[in-house]
Every structure is written in C-alpha cells, then in structure tokens.
C-alpha cells in the first residue's frame, strides 16, 4: 500500500521509514549508481533502492524495488544481505521546511551475470557504473552510498 503525499509527510514526521538499498555489481565488480532527481539526496549519485510498504514482505518488496529501479524483478535469494544502516537527511521529498527524513535501510548486494535491460529513469537523471575507488573519491556521490564501501565493508 503506497502512501499519499500527505500520509508520507505524516510518516516522515512521526517515524523512521524502512527501505532497501541495492548495491548492484556488474561482472567487472563496478557498482551502479543513479543521479537522483528527487529529495532527499537530490543531485547526488546514489545506489538504487526504495521504501518498503506496510504489510509487504521483504521478498515482495525486493522484487518490486528491483523491477522499478533496475527494470527487471530479481529474487531476494540471489542477493547477499550486507547489513542495516541509518540514513539521516535534513530535508524531505516535499521540501517541507524543518522536516528531516530518517531511514532504516536494509542493504543487499546483487551481482549481475549479464547487463541490465534499459534502466528506468523516473527517479534518476542518469546512471553510471563506478569502480569502488571512483565511487569513494567522487565528491558528488552521497556519503550514505559511500558508507557501503568504507570501513572494510566494500
């Protein structure tokens, strides 16, 4: 069940959101990032991902999010769970002043054997495959994305 914009603002005001982030690697080990069109993290490179809906099982959410973000549904059993992360943003999707966004993120790594079909661009201005070193050194890659690869986690 997707929330209306007003309901989502209420949820952001009252509680953390739970989401899945996808650390997608191509056969060369490079990592996929999209240049975000929306708040939070607007105009930053960020790994694909999305919110989990109420009453949605993780496996269902994973398939829905991979379909929406990668253009093809993937099974969660093909991914490796990397851990739980917290993402804190000073802004929110609607640019409501003074309202921060708090995510609890379940990070999953997905290794591809073949190229992805055409990537959906509803939420991104474009995509890029980064080596981990490029990703960590790029100033416009968001710190929350870099956290997946720092401290011995990448």
Secondary structure, 3 states (H helix, E strand, C coil): CCCCHHHHHHHHHHCCEEEEEEEEECCCCCEEEEEECCCCCCCCEECCEEECCCCCCHHHHHHHHHHHHHCCCCCHHHEEEEEEEEEEECCCCCCCCCCCEEEEEEEEEEECCCCCCCCCCCCEEEEEEECHHHHHHCCCECHHHHCCCCCCCC
